Amino acid sequence: MSNQSKYALSEKNMAIAKEIFPEGKLSSADMKKVPLFYAKAKGSKVYDIDGNEYIDYFLGNGPLILGHCHDEVVSAIKEQAEKGINFGGHSEISLKFAQKICDSVKSIERMRYTSTGTEATYYAIRIARAYTKRDYILRFEGAYHGHHNLALMSSKMKHASIDLLKKYPIPDTRPYVDSAGIPNDEADKVFIAPFNNIERLEEILEKHGDKIACVMVEPVQRYIEPKDDFLKKVRELTKKYGILMILMFFDEIVTGFRLAPGGAQQYYGVDADITALGKITGGGFPHGVIGGPKEIMDKVFDPTSDQYVFHAGTFSGNAIACAAGYTQVSVLERDDLYERLHYLGKKIREGIREVLNKTGLPYRVYGVGPMWHFSFIDKDIIDYRSSLFANKSLADKIVTKMYDKGVLCSLGRNYISAVHSDEDIDKTIEIFEESVKETLREEKKNV
Ligand SMILES: Cc1ncc(COP(=O)(O)O)c(C=O)c1O
């Protein structure tokens, strides 16, 4: 038998990549466990340049809810490419898609396109500040809202540890800034609260509400579900505190068109003031949306108003992204695929639970709709800090083994597409079980 690594070609390319890309990565968010170079993808599968096949739960970082290279999406892209790629102005497809978005997400009556999710959350803050004439924002620790300065405040603590967290006690509303290059004083305008802790939120809003422009919410924070009507209670509090209402901003870049056509707002029955969409809306192309009710959007986009918000972007309304996104969300709705997405999510979560039950180890399995996550932990994960008690190194070893056996998934939140088959899920659970058993055997040996 050859001793050659099954990733030999990928490894060779990675050596070259490391000479060009810092850390050998395309971005800091690349969490792959082995150095993978992709060759092609179709449906629920991706193939690396060594010819290995994987069931994919990354789905291009989340946008490909119909799987890779869905025939109708690819046709729409080709058709649009023949007609025009980026007009820098309105086109039939950018209008048709905007109508669809407004029809699907009840709280969006007016909208603008952006080119990424990060850009959409950036504009959400600018709009909220302009509309309320206040500078402060409140966000929840551990949420990810993209990579601009304010989006990164207390998003993830580098080298997080329980000891380090003691330096930043929970009652402290001041964020930590975890990327160099962000001026510390930008943190002066940010309040931080723990997710799912309505009492703490109320305390901060009671004290500082008249300074706060918006509360930024990732409705399912990473994989952490909102508990006990948390989102509805945030809605109530944002209406109660502040002289003018504090705006509630929903970052639906992950949940939009994923949990339901109307996103988390439809799924949880809460309307936001400002909504950011992305990922699925680009059908695999860079894309984002920032939207809200007429009262807010017309006010801040009125050039005669002193609350006027400047917004621009070379690629706003890019025709290819709109054609891909429009087709993707239309197919989801036309074929009523939401039921299937929720079914597949439940199936994989139940399968994983069954496997972990047999280990006798404390664990939690999370996920809403077509998303899944597992952690080895003996208490519920309700916010960022509780997630830090998980045994990440054990989960990491299991996930790495899953790569070797043909499943790509992460320690964080994993995505399922509507074209993952029942067999894909069964095979994934089988591979998960093998990987868990092998890892635990090895752990025992090493004691
Ligand atoms: C909730 C959330 N908001 C914002 C973003 C940023 O979107 P983008 O990567 O398109 O800039 C992401 C990306 O993963 C996200 O998950």
The ligand as a MOL file (V3000), in Angstrom:
LIG
                    3D

  0  0  0     0  0            999 V3000
M  V30 BEGIN CTAB
M  V30 COUNTS 16 16 0 0 0
M  V30 BEGIN ATOM
M  V30 1 C -24.4650 36.5020 10.7650 0
M  V30 2 C -23.4620 37.0300 9.7780 0
M  V30 3 N -23.4140 38.3520 9.5310 0
M  V30 4 C -22.5520 38.8790 8.6410 0
M  V30 5 C -21.6870 38.0800 7.9360 0
M  V30 6 C -20.7410 38.6890 6.9440 0
M  V30 7 O -21.1270 38.3680 5.6380 0
M  V30 8 P -20.0220 38.3900 4.4710 0
M  V30 9 O -19.0690 37.2790 4.7670 0
M  V30 10 O -20.8200 38.1840 3.2160 0
M  V30 11 O -19.3720 39.7160 4.5020 0
M  V30 12 C -21.6940 36.6970 8.1660 0
M  V30 13 C -20.7550 35.8180 7.4480 0
M  V30 14 O -20.5810 34.6630 7.7360 0
M  V30 15 C -22.5910 36.1530 9.1170 0
M  V30 16 O -22.6090 34.8410 9.3990 0
M  V30 END ATOM
M  V30 BEGIN BOND
M  V30 1 1 1 2
M  V30 2 1 2 3
M  V30 3 2 2 15
M  V30 4 2 3 4
M  V30 5 1 4 5
M  V30 6 1 5 6
M  V30 7 2 5 12
M  V30 8 1 6 7
M  V30 9 1 7 8
M  V30 10 2 8 9
M  V30 11 1 8 10
M  V30 12 1 8 11
M  V30 13 1 12 13
M  V30 14 1 12 15
M  V30 15 2 13 14
M  V30 16 1 15 16
M  V30 END BOND
M  V30 END CTAB
M  END
